[in-house]
Amino acid sequence: MNQIAALLPASNIVVGLDVASKAAFFGAIGAIFERSAGLPRSGVAASLAAREKLGSTGLGQGIAIPHGRIAGLREAMGAFARLQAPIAFDAPDGKPVDTIFVLLVPEHATDRHLQLLSELAQMFSERAFRERLVHAPDPGALAQAFREWQPA
């Protein structure tokens, strides 16, 4: 199993999330981490928003990988959302985003954080993988797509 699939429980995958902005997304994803891991939603949202102020985590082609450091977190955690409608994310190509992977890492996980972001960038650079995510009908199919992905 790749590193990303190992930190993405099915309970943290959502299809058709209805949000109208980055801030609304950060709040909604914070609620998912609150339910699945007991993390305070406001802390998750604040960490993601603080990182976003340094520069957009939008990659282009409708994809973003917002990430943040969380004090007290022991292991990296992920969540994936496919939005009901795209939202502005200040991506380099100027296009809105509807496919979002959120990565939370412990406060001092520098090397691990970079390894995970590198693997995510590699995943999302593959057109076939992106297409699979777009067409997956439900969270189970999305989880399977992440499990089956192999680095080139």
N, C-alpha and C positions, 0 to 999 in steps of 0.2 A: 504494500500500500504506500502511496506517495505521502509526503509530509502534510499536504493540505487536507486530504481526505481524512487523515488521522485526527485532525482538530476540528472537523466539521460534522457535528451530530445532526441527524435528520431533523431533530426538533428546532434547529437553527436555520432551516431552509424554508423560505416562504415564496410563494408564487402569487402574483397579482396584488402586491402590496400597494395600497392607494395612499400616496403622499403627494404633496404639491410643491415641496421645496427640500433643499438639503437639510435645513433645520428640522423640518417635520420628519424626514427620513432618520436623522440621528436620534430623535426621540423615540420613533417606532422601533428602531433596531436596538436601542437601549432597553426597551421593554422586553424584547426577545431574550437578551442576555440576563435581564433581571429574572425572568421566568426559568430559564435553563440553568443559570449558574449563581443566582442570588446576588448578582452585581447591581448596585444602584443605577437605575436607568439614567438619572441625571449626571452621574459621574462618567458613564460611558459616552453620553451625548456631548458632555463638556470636553472630554479627551479628544473625541473625533473632530469637534468644531475647532479646538485649539490647533490641532495638526493641520486642518484645512486652511487656517489663516496663514500658515507658512507657504502655502501654494496648493493648488488644486491637485487632488489625487485622481482626477479624471484622466484616463489613459487615451481616450478617443474611441471611435467606433462604438459608442454607446456603453462603454465600460468604465467603472471606477473601482478603486481599491482603497477606500478610506481605512486608516489604521491609527491606532493610538496605544499609548502606554497606560497601564492601569496599576496603581499602587496596590500591593497585596495580592495581585494575581500570581498564581504559582506556575501555570502553564499557558502557553499561547492558546487562543480560542478563535474560532471563525464563525461567521454567519454569511449566508448568501441570500440575496433577494432579487427577484425579477419583478420589476414594478408594473403596475397596471398601465401607467402612462409615463413617458420619459420626463425627467426633471432637469433643469439647468444645473450644471456642475462645473462650469468654467473649464471644460476639457480643452486640450490643445487644438482639436479640430473644430471647436465651437459647437459641436453637436450635443444635444441633451443625452442624458444617461438613463438606461433602464435595466442594466445588468450590473449588480454591485456585490462585491465580496468585501466583507468587513473583517479586519484582522485586529485582534487585541493581543497585546503581549505584556509580560511583566515589566515593571518599571525599568529594570536594568538588563533587559534581554537583547543587547545590541547585536551580537553576531547572529543569534537565532532569528531575530526580527528581519535582518537583511537576507538571510537564507530563505525565509518564508516569502518575503516580498519578491525575491528573484524567481522562486518557483511559480508564484502567481503570475508574474509578468510573462514567464515562459508559457504557462497554460493559455493565458488569454491572447498570446500572440499567434496561436494556432487557429486558423480559420475553422477547421473541422470541429474543434472543441467548442468554439463560440457558437457555431451553428447547432451543435447538439444541445447546448444550454438554452438556446432560443426555442427549440422545438420540443424540449422535454415537457411532458404534460403535467407533471406533478412533482412534489418534493422527493419522492422515492426515486424517480427517474433522474432527477438532478443529482441526488446523492450517489447514484450508481455511476453517473458520468464522471463525477470527481474521483470516485474509487478506481475507475478503470483507466484514468489518464496516466500515461507513462511518459517520463522525460525522454526527449529525443537523444 
